[in-house]
Amino acid sequence: MKLKFWQRRRVNVLRLDGMVGGRGLRLEKVGPALDKAFSGKPEAVVMIVNSPGGSPMESDVIAADIRRRADDKKVPVFAFIEQVGASGGYWIACAADEIYAMSGMTLVGSIGVLSAGFGFTGLMDRIGVERRVTTHGANKMRLDPFQPQKEADREWLKGLQADIHAAFIKHVRSRRGDKLKGEDHTLFNGDVFLGEKGLELGLIDGVDLPDAFIKRRFKDAKPHRIHGPRKPLLARLLRGGSDALAEEMMETALRARLGL
């Protein structure tokens, strides 16, 4: 007997797209979509992830919130990485019980930490502008771009990055466990891998498409698509001013670094 539409099992499908942090994927914006994804009694939640990374903090809190909801509701979560799930994007994908690449050309991994900036030493002198800064605290002006870089500041930043990297590795290990097959120097050196190589290393569980997966794993279930966070219409039309433009440039740079 064919089930009525209200009797059919449901798999909620949520899309998480864009850079993590800033005006992109933040818990504040993702939260309402997660509310919908875990509402009612879904058979499962499927996340379509497409992100080159971004803020470690936002990646961590989003992943933690996904796990909290999944554990509370006892709902399995499956992540499908579209073009790229790198760095913070992969951090979020690891919140799922299983991870799939949508193509052999999907990029996954990049388990590392990146910090970049510019140095403008001497620029003010050349253009005739006097810079006035007042601070209280010996290290308040660490890594100031208008001063020569200090070795002590560089070492401090490297230590901070090492701590973030260690937290990232701990998260991946806790979620992937014995599925990981590569050596540490291969898995955690910041490299990004194509889907097939990611599967070989245990970073993902397979290469598949969400609809085909749902049809095969949950035969009578109906995919229910939930809109993920989007930029406000005016911000999308006007690029949201200089801040949004800067973030757009940052996301473009992250994607370009990965060949996207």
C-alpha positions in Angstrom: 0.0 0.0 0.0 1.4 3.4 -1.0 1.8 5.8 2.0 0.1 9.2 2.1 2.6 12.1 1.9 2.1 12.9 5.6 2.8 9.3 6.5 6.1 9.0 4.7 9.4 9.1 6.5 11.4 12.3 6.1 15.1 13.1 5.6 15.8 16.7 6.1 18.4 18.1 3.7 20.3 21.3 4.8 22.8 23.2 2.6 25.7 25.0 4.3 27.5 27.1 1.7 30.2 29.8 2.0 33.1 30.9 4.1 32.9 30.1 7.9 32.6 33.2 10.0 32.0 36.9 9.2 28.9 37.3 7.1 29.1 33.7 6.0 28.4 30.6 8.1 28.0 31.6 11.8 26.1 29.8 14.5 23.9 32.9 14.8 22.8 32.4 11.2 23.0 28.6 11.0 21.1 28.0 14.2 17.5 28.7 12.8 18.2 26.3 9.8 19.4 23.6 12.3 16.2 24.1 14.3 14.3 23.2 11.2 16.6 20.4 10.2 16.2 18.6 13.5 12.6 19.5 14.1 9.9 16.7 14.3 11.1 13.2 13.8 13.3 13.0 10.7 14.9 9.7 9.8 18.2 11.5 9.2 19.7 14.9 8.6 21.8 15.4 5.4 24.1 18.3 5.2 25.4 19.5 1.9 28.7 21.3 2.7 30.5 23.6 0.3 33.0 25.7 2.2 36.8 26.5 1.8 37.0 27.2 5.5 37.4 30.3 7.7 37.0 30.9 11.4 38.2 28.1 13.7 35.9 29.3 16.5 32.8 29.3 14.3 33.7 26.0 12.8 34.0 24.5 16.3 30.7 25.9 17.7 28.7 25.0 14.6 30.1 21.4 14.7 29.4 21.2 18.4 25.8 22.4 18.0 25.2 19.9 15.2 26.5 17.1 17.5 24.4 18.2 20.5 21.2 18.2 18.4 22.0 14.9 16.8 22.7 13.2 20.1 19.7 14.7 21.8 17.3 13.6 19.1 19.2 10.4 18.3 19.2 11.3 14.6 22.0 10.2 12.3 23.7 13.0 10.3 25.3 12.5 6.9 27.6 15.2 5.3 28.0 15.5 1.5 30.8 17.7 0.4 30.1 19.4 -2.9 33.0 21.3 -4.5 35.1 21.8 -1.4 35.0 20.9 2.3 38.4 22.2 3.4 39.8 23.5 6.7 36.8 24.8 8.7 34.4 23.3 6.1 35.9 19.9 6.8 35.7 20.6 10.5 32.0 21.1 10.2 31.6 18.0 8.0 33.2 15.9 10.7 30.2 16.6 12.9 28.4 14.1 10.7 28.3 10.3 11.4 29.4 9.7 7.8 31.0 11.9 5.2 30.7 11.6 1.5 32.3 13.5 -1.4 29.8 14.3 -4.2 32.5 13.7 -6.8 35.9 12.3 -7.2 36.9 15.9 -8.0 35.6 17.2 -4.7 38.3 18.7 -2.5 38.5 17.6 1.2 40.8 18.0 4.1 43.2 20.9 4.6 43.6 20.0 8.2 45.9 22.9 9.2 45.9 26.6 10.2 46.5 29.6 8.1 47.2 33.2 9.1 48.0 35.8 6.4 48.5 39.6 6.3 50.6 42.4 4.8 53.4 44.5 6.1 53.4 48.2 5.4 56.6 49.2 7.0 57.7 52.7 5.9 54.5 53.3 3.9 53.4 56.2 6.2 56.8 58.0 5.8 56.6 57.7 2.0 53.1 59.2 1.8 53.6 61.8 4.5 51.1 60.5 7.0 51.9 60.5 10.8 50.3 57.5 12.6 49.4 58.0 16.3 48.7 55.0 18.5 48.3 54.8 22.2 48.3 51.4 24.0 48.4 50.0 27.5 49.8 46.5 27.7 53.2 45.4 26.4 51.8 43.1 23.7 48.8 45.1 22.6 50.4 45.9 19.2 51.6 42.4 18.3 51.9 41.9 14.5 51.2 45.6 13.8 51.4 45.8 10.0 53.0 49.3 10.1 56.0 48.1 12.2 58.8 45.6 11.3 57.7 42.1 12.3 59.3 41.0 15.6 60.6 37.4 16.0 58.9 37.2 19.4 55.5 38.1 17.8 56.1 35.5 15.0 56.8 32.8 17.6 53.8 33.8 19.6 51.5 33.5 16.5 53.1 30.1 15.6 52.3 28.9 19.1 48.7 30.0 18.8 48.4 28.3 15.5 49.9 25.1 16.9 47.2 25.1 19.7 44.4 25.6 17.1 45.9 22.9 14.9 46.0 20.5 17.8 42.3 21.1 18.6 41.5 20.5 14.9 43.3 17.2 14.9 41.7 16.2 18.1 38.2 16.9 16.6 39.0 14.9 13.5 40.4 12.0 15.5 37.4 11.9 17.8 34.9 11.9 14.9 36.8 9.6 12.4 38.5 7.3 14.8 39.8 4.1 13.3 38.5 5.1 9.9 41.6 7.2 9.4 44.2 5.3 7.5 47.0 7.7 6.7 50.1 8.7 8.7 49.9 11.9 10.7 52.4 13.8 8.5 50.1 13.1 5.5 46.7 13.6 7.1 47.4 16.7 9.2 49.9 18.7 7.2 47.3 21.1 5.7 47.1 19.4 2.3 43.8 19.2 0.5 42.9 15.9 -1.3 40.6 14.9 -4.1 37.6 12.7 -3.1 39.2 9.4 -4.1 42.4 10.1 -2.2 40.3 11.3 0.8 38.5 8.0 0.8 41.8 6.1 0.7 43.0 8.1 3.7 39.8 7.6 5.6 38.8 11.3 5.6 35.5 10.4 4.0 33.3 7.3 3.8 32.6 7.2 0.0 31.7 9.1 -3.1 28.0 9.5 -3.6 25.2 11.9 -4.4 22.7 12.9 -1.7 19.5 12.0 -3.5 20.8 8.6 -4.6 22.1 7.9 -1.1 18.7 8.8 0.5 16.8 6.7 -2.0 19.1 3.7 -1.3 19.5 4.0 2.5 16.0 5.3 3.4 13.8 3.7 0.7 10.4 5.2 1.7 11.8 8.5 2.9 11.1 11.8 1.2 13.9 14.4 1.1 12.8 17.6 2.7 15.0 20.5 1.6 15.7 23.3 4.1 17.2 26.6 3.0 20.5 27.3 4.8 21.6 30.8 5.9 21.6 33.4 3.1 22.9 37.0 3.0 20.1 39.6 3.1 18.8 40.6 -0.3 20.2 44.1 -0.1 23.6 42.8 0.9 23.5 40.4 -2.0 22.6 43.2 -4.4 25.0 45.7 -3.1 27.6 43.3 -1.8 26.9 44.7 1.7 29.5 47.5 1.5 33.2 47.4 2.1 33.1 44.7 4.9 31.2 42.3 2.6 33.5 43.1 -0.3 36.5 42.3 1.9 34.9 39.0 2.9 34.1 38.2 -0.7 37.7 38.8 -1.6 38.8 36.6 1.3 36.5 33.7 0.2 37.7 34.2 -3.4 41.3 34.0 -2.2 40.6 30.8 -0.2 38.9 29.2 -3.2 41.7 30.3 -5.5 44.3 28.8 -3.2 42.4 25.5 -3.8 42.1 26.0 -7.6 38.4 26.8 -7.5 
